[in-house]
Amino acid sequence: MVTVMVSASSTCSSSWTRGSIPISKLNPSFRTRTRTRLTWLNPQPRAALVEASPPPPPPPPAAATSAPRNGSVKVLALPGDRANDLQAETRAMARAVNASVYSPQLVASKYGSQPFKVVGRTLQILSELGSFGLKLFLDQRNGVLEQNRRIRAIELRTIFTRLGPTFVKLGQGLSTRPDICPPEFLEELSELQDGLPTFPDEEAFACIEKELGQSIDSIFSVISPSPIAAASLGQVYKARLKYSGKLVAVKVQRPGIEEAIGLDFYLIRGLGFLINKYVDIITTDVVALIDEFARRVFQELNYVQEGQNARRFKKLYADKEDIFVPDVFWDYTSAKVLTMDWVDGVKLNEQEAIERQGLKVLDLVNAGIQCSLRQLLEYGYFHADPHPGNLLATPEGKLAFLDFGMMSETPEEARFAIIGHVVHLVNRDYEAMAQDYYALDFLSTDVDVSPIVPALRNFFDDALNYTVSELNFKTLVDGLGNVLYQYPFNVPAYYALILRSLTVLEGLALYADPNFKVLAASYPYFAKRLLTDPNPYLRDALIELLFKDGKFRWNRLENLLVQGRQDRDFSAKEALQPVLKVLLSPDGEDLRTLVIKEAVRVSEAFTLGTISETYRYVPDFMKTLIFNGNANGPLIMTETEMQSMIEVRDQVLRVWGLLRSSNDFDPALLLPIIQVLQQPEARRLGGRVAGGITQRLAARFLQQLLRVPTTSST
């Protein structure tokens, strides 16, 4: 059985002693009824239907079983399992009907009438952070900043812990940024992911019974006497379900968490109003960003919603062999209790522990990046809190995603606009980049983008002097941010979460390799999507990338194929099919004109290039005899022009070689092209290409006969 750990909002690996549970550590109200029942079972293989609901499972119908010769019963999946699961989910939703939802109006009305509580919390925050800032200032002034770094890191972790869940989440974000925080701070803040103080076990067990409406010993055959992990919103216990023998993680919410978070967001929202009013350099609606973040955090307080998020995430992304998402047990889930598969694993920032298992951190990070790209740009549903406590390496080499409380979605139009934005960036088409900000909802349509173009050019012309492998995502984001602040941009809340998600992944990768670049790891995905996705926006972006000034850029196609082949989902059968379809569509006349010109150019390059290279092997006396005493060559053209033709021919051959060497290459992939060429429009196109080639070669032949110097080929 695969076992891996689950997050309490974040969790850590821990051992769990096998044997009898220490009853003395439980609340007295639990002792008498659990004394003989909460002991470790040694589950044996059995022929019972696995059921996640409390009642004993009904016997499977005859059609669902078979009796092998050894007399054991083989149980097959029942069609009703999905229906039972939906019914259990419905019951869980009913238990969570009164779960809290964030409302700025309700928060304002509640805490606006409690000035003493508000002032007290404000003074607490200012005194804690102010004293810490003063200590850093004095350390720097006295020249002992580095010497006291460990002491200050411990103090900051302690301060965040005292200030509660909101600041714990801030510390979790900082713990993944080695490019922002020194190593000592990273180590200490990483403990905020799973090393927080616990609340009493008696309260946790009482919460489980109250939320699920059952006694704890009727649900579990065994449960850990104390939390395996504790984090900002809850703590996790390890247990075994009584009726199925499944190992599970039971997350229980901290008492009073809503009150603490609500007050902090009331204060932070007030600060946002002041920033909007008095800080001119920040043009984004800060209050809107705070409200969006608060809504996400309050959603985390509804564990049924988190379970539904996990189910949706698993359906979309766990089809890949290197991604693992735990299942939810709905009959043991409510607004404040979440029961999921137990996952045993190592946090992604524990490089040595991962390597001891024979795994590579960068392989796991790459799996996370590819999954995140699918989340952000394919389905638009993404995990918005991927810190190390929520990303674990399993012993099997899979990347396990945990804690699905904070999720977000990217609008469909924005998903394609982001990919198009990358294309425009590669092309240095800053006018088109500026236009993208409309589709990304950064700018309202009444804003003139023309003044933004020079600023983009000034920044990216310097940034793009680096290769893709050298570009640092955070550097690009920071630089682009400096550009955006000068203009009336409004950064949507979902985009802020996207940036946070990608910068966190890059931060995790930097643990293993300080030179790792998210953009370099992401580029194969972008190339694959451009080559294979039939979406009209991406199809037009591909055409825009491949054609410039009426000429086909074979080097760009070659580079896309080289990069796209590195994505394991790349299919040679699908490559360029979108362009072929638009080529023969009623709206493809402009593209057909470009293709005809390119086909003539390539045919000429193959013909004349072959003649020129063949000439090299002709004996000198034959050259003089055949070419009327002209020993310089059979063709009248410049060396530069001939070299250009040979280069075009070689590029075409390399592109064909890349397609042929693809894992799924099959000559049958040409059948759709042949079928398309049988259509009337394709026959007309073929005739136009043949006519153009004939005319061009005839002109070349006459030029050679008349020995007229030729101009550069079009």
LINMO-V873622 format. One record per residue. RES is the residue in one small letter. SS is DSSP state (H for helix, E for strand, L for the rest). NEAR is the number of other ideal C-beta (glycine too) atoms within 8 Angstrom. Layout:
# LINMO-V873622
((RES	SS	NEAR) (RES	SS	NEAR))
This chain:
# LINMO-V873622
((m	L	3) (v	L	8) (t	L	8) (v	E	14) (m	L	18) (v	L	15) (s	L	15) (a	L	16) (s	L	12) (s	L	16) (t	L	15) (c	L	12) (s	L	8) (s	L	7) (s	L	3) (w	L	7) (t	L	4) (r	L	4) (g	L	6) (s	L	7) (i	L	14) (p	L	7) (i	H	11) (s	H	5) (k	H	8) (l	L	14) (n	L	9) (p	H	5) (s	H	5) (f	H	12) (r	H	11) (t	H	5) (r	H	8) (t	H	13) (r	L	8) (t	L	4) (r	L	8) (l	L	12) (t	L	10) (w	L	10) (l	L	8) (n	L	4) (p	L	5) (q	L	4) (p	L	2) (r	L	5) (a	L	6) (a	L	6) (l	L	8) (v	L	7) (e	L	10) (a	L	13) (s	L	8) (p	L	8) (p	L	6) (p	L	5) (p	L	9) (p	L	5) (p	L	4) (p	L	10) (p	L	7) (a	H	5) (a	H	4) (a	H	9) (t	E	11) (s	E	6) (a	E	7) (p	L	7) (r	L	3) (n	L	4) (g	L	5) (s	L	7) (v	E	7) (k	E	9) (v	E	9) (l	L	8) (a	L	5) (l	L	9) (p	L	6) (g	L	6) (d	H	8) (r	H	7) (a	H	8) (n	H	10) (d	H	10) (l	H	8) (q	H	8) (a	H	12) (e	H	11) (t	H	8) (r	H	10) (a	H	14) (m	H	9) (a	H	7) (r	H	13) (a	L	13) (v	L	6) (n	L	4) (a	L	10) (s	L	7) (v	L	5) (y	L	12) (s	L	6) (p	H	9) (q	H	6) (l	H	7) (v	H	14) (a	H	10) (s	H	7) (k	H	10) (y	H	11) (g	H	7) (s	L	6) (q	L	8) (p	H	6) (f	H	6) (k	H	9) (v	H	12) (v	H	8) (g	H	8) (r	H	11) (t	H	9) (l	H	8) (q	H	9) (i	H	10) (l	H	8) (s	H	8) (e	H	11) (l	H	9) (g	H	8) (s	H	8) (f	H	12) (g	H	8) (l	H	8) (k	H	10) (l	H	10) (f	H	8) (l	H	8) (d	H	12) (q	H	8) (r	H	6) (n	H	6) (g	L	5) (v	L	7) (l	L	9) (e	L	5) (q	L	6) (n	L	9) (r	H	11) (r	H	8) (i	H	7) (r	H	14) (a	H	14) (i	H	9) (e	H	10) (l	H	13) (r	H	13) (t	H	8) (i	H	12) (f	H	13) (t	H	10) (r	H	7) (l	H	11) (g	L	10) (p	H	12) (t	H	13) (f	H	11) (v	H	15) (k	H	10) (l	H	9) (g	H	13) (q	H	16) (g	H	11) (l	H	11) (s	L	15) (t	L	13) (r	L	12) (p	L	11) (d	L	6) (i	L	5) (c	L	10) (p	L	7) (p	H	7) (e	H	10) (f	H	14) (l	H	12) (e	H	9) (e	H	12) (l	H	16) (s	H	10) (e	H	10) (l	H	16) (q	H	15) (d	L	13) (g	E	7) (l	L	11) (p	L	5) (t	L	9) (f	L	9) (p	L	6) (d	H	12) (e	H	9) (e	H	9) (a	H	13) (f	H	12) (a	H	9) (c	H	13) (i	H	13) (e	H	11) (k	H	7) (e	H	11) (l	H	12) (g	L	6) (q	L	8) (s	L	7) (i	H	12) (d	H	11) (s	H	7) (i	H	13) (f	E	12) (s	E	11) (v	E	10) (i	E	12) (s	L	10) (p	L	8) (s	L	7) (p	L	12) (i	L	12) (a	E	14) (a	E	13) (a	L	17) (s	L	11) (l	L	12) (g	E	12) (q	E	14) (v	E	17) (y	E	13) (k	E	12) (a	E	14) (r	E	13) (l	E	15) (k	L	10) (y	L	11) (s	L	8) (g	L	8) (k	L	10) (l	E	9) (v	E	14) (a	E	17) (v	E	15) (k	E	16) (v	E	12) (q	E	13) (r	L	9) (p	L	7) (g	L	6) (i	H	12) (e	H	9) (e	H	7) (a	H	11) (i	H	15) (g	H	11) (l	H	12) (d	H	13) (f	H	14) (y	H	14) (l	H	12) (i	H	10) (r	H	15) (g	H	8) (l	H	8) (g	H	12) (f	H	9) (l	H	9) (i	H	10) (n	H	10) (k	H	6) (y	H	5) (v	L	8) (d	L	4) (i	L	5) (i	L	9) (t	L	9) (t	L	9) (d	L	7) (v	H	10) (v	H	10) (a	H	9) (l	H	13) (i	H	12) (d	H	11) (e	H	12) (f	H	9) (a	H	14) (r	H	9) (r	H	14) (v	H	14) (f	H	13) (q	H	13) (e	H	11) (l	L	15) (n	L	12) (y	H	16) (v	H	14) (q	H	11) (e	H	14) (g	H	16) (q	H	9) (n	H	11) (a	H	13) (r	H	9) (r	H	9) (f	H	15) (k	H	10) (k	H	7) (l	H	10) (y	H	14) (a	L	10) (d	L	4) (k	L	9) (e	L	4) (d	L	8) (i	E	13) (f	E	11) (v	E	11) (p	L	14) (d	L	7) (v	E	11) (f	L	12) (w	H	12) (d	H	11) (y	H	12) (t	L	14) (s	L	11) (a	L	13) (k	L	8) (v	E	16) (l	E	10) (t	E	13) (m	E	14) (d	E	11) (w	L	13) (v	E	16) (d	L	10) (g	E	12) (v	E	10) (k	E	13) (l	L	16) (n	L	9) (e	L	9) (q	H	9) (e	H	6) (a	H	8) (i	H	14) (e	H	10) (r	H	6) (q	L	9) (g	L	4) (l	L	10) (k	L	8) (v	H	14) (l	H	10) (d	H	9) (l	H	16) (v	H	15) (n	H	9) (a	H	12) (g	H	14) (i	H	13) (q	H	11) (c	H	13) (s	H	14) (l	H	11) (r	H	12) (q	H	14) (l	H	14) (l	H	12) (e	H	8) (y	H	7) (g	L	12) (y	E	11) (f	E	14) (h	E	13) (a	L	11) (d	L	9) (p	L	13) (h	L	13) (p	H	13) (g	H	16) (n	H	13) (l	E	15) (l	E	15) (a	E	15) (t	E	14) (p	L	7) (e	L	5) (g	L	9) (k	L	10) (l	E	15) (a	E	14) (f	E	14) (l	L	14) (d	L	13) (f	L	12) (g	L	15) (m	L	12) (m	E	13) (s	E	12) (e	E	8) (t	L	14) (p	L	9) (e	H	7) (e	H	7) (a	H	14) (r	H	13) (f	H	12) (a	H	12) (i	H	12) (i	H	15) (g	H	14) (h	H	11) (v	H	9) (v	H	13) (h	H	12) (l	H	10) (v	H	7) (n	H	10) (r	L	9) (d	L	8) (y	H	11) (e	H	7) (a	H	11) (m	H	13) (a	H	12) (q	H	9) (d	H	12) (y	H	12) (y	H	10) (a	H	11) (l	L	12) (d	L	9) (f	L	11) (l	L	12) (s	L	5) (t	L	5) (d	L	3) (v	L	8) (d	L	4) (v	L	11) (s	H	6) (p	H	8) (i	H	11) (v	H	12) (p	H	7) (a	H	11) (l	H	12) (r	H	10) (n	H	8) (f	H	12) (f	H	11) (d	H	9) (d	H	7) (a	H	11) (l	L	8) (n	L	5) (y	L	7) (t	L	5) (v	H	9) (s	H	6) (e	H	8) (l	L	13) (n	L	9) (f	H	12) (k	H	9) (t	H	9) (l	H	11) (v	H	10) (d	H	8) (g	H	10) (l	H	9) (g	H	8) (n	H	9) (v	H	12) (l	H	11) (y	L	10) (q	L	6) (y	L	12) (p	L	6) (f	L	11) (n	L	11) (v	L	10) (p	L	10) (a	H	11) (y	H	12) (y	H	11) (a	H	11) (l	H	13) (i	H	12) (l	H	9) (r	H	10) (s	H	14) (l	H	12) (t	H	13) (v	H	13) (l	H	14) (e	H	14) (g	H	12) (l	H	15) (a	H	15) (l	H	11) (y	H	10) (a	H	10) (d	L	7) (p	L	5) (n	L	4) (f	L	12) (k	L	13) (v	H	12) (l	H	11) (a	H	10) (a	H	12) (s	H	10) (y	H	10) (p	H	13) (y	H	12) (f	H	11) (a	H	14) (k	H	13) (r	H	11) (l	H	15) (l	H	14) (t	H	13) (d	L	9) (p	L	9) (n	L	7) (p	H	6) (y	H	10) (l	H	15) (r	H	13) (d	H	8) (a	H	12) (l	H	13) (i	H	11) (e	H	11) (l	H	13) (l	H	10) (f	E	11) (k	E	6) (d	L	3) (g	L	6) (k	E	9) (f	E	10) (r	L	10) (w	H	10) (n	H	7) (r	H	9) (l	H	11) (e	H	12) (n	H	9) (l	H	12) (l	H	14) (v	H	9) (q	H	13) (g	H	15) (r	L	10) (q	L	7) (d	L	12) (r	L	3) (d	L	5) (f	L	14) (s	L	9) (a	L	11) (k	L	8) (e	L	7) (a	L	12) (l	L	6) (q	H	11) (p	H	12) (v	H	12) (l	H	11) (k	H	9) (v	H	12) (l	H	11) (l	L	11) (s	L	7) (p	L	3) (d	L	5) (g	L	10) (e	H	6) (d	H	6) (l	H	12) (r	H	11) (t	H	8) (l	H	11) (v	H	12) (i	H	12) (k	H	12) (e	H	10) (a	H	11) (v	H	12) (r	H	13) (v	H	11) (s	H	11) (e	H	14) (a	H	13) (f	H	10) (t	H	9) (l	H	13) (g	H	12) (t	H	9) (i	H	10) (s	H	14) (e	H	9) (t	H	8) (y	H	10) (r	L	6) (y	L	5) (v	L	9) (p	L	5) (d	H	7) (f	H	6) (m	H	8) (k	H	12) (t	H	10) (l	H	6) (i	H	8) (f	L	10) (n	L	4) (g	L	5) (n	L	9) (a	L	7) (n	L	3) (g	L	7) (p	L	9) (l	L	10) (i	L	8) (m	L	7) (t	L	6) (e	H	5) (t	H	6) (e	H	11) (m	H	13) (q	H	8) (s	H	9) (m	H	14) (i	H	12) (e	H	8) (v	H	12) (r	H	13) (d	H	8) (q	H	11) (v	H	12) (l	H	8) (r	H	9) (v	H	12) (w	H	8) (g	H	8) (l	H	12) (l	H	11) (r	H	7) (s	L	6) (s	L	11) (n	L	4) (d	L	7) (f	L	10) (d	L	6) (p	H	5) (a	H	5) (l	H	9) (l	H	7) (l	H	7) (p	H	9) (i	H	8) (i	H	8) (q	H	8) (v	H	10) (l	H	9) (q	L	7) (q	L	9) (p	H	5) (e	H	7) (a	H	11) (r	H	10) (r	H	8) (l	H	13) (g	H	9) (g	H	8) (r	H	10) (v	H	12) (a	H	8) (g	H	8) (g	H	12) (i	H	12) (t	H	8) (q	H	8) (r	H	11) (l	H	11) (a	H	8) (a	H	8) (r	H	12) (f	H	8) (l	H	9) (q	H	11) (q	H	10) (l	H	6) (l	H	6) (r	L	6) (v	L	7) (p	L	4) (t	L	10) (t	L	4) (s	L	6) (s	L	9) (t	L	4))
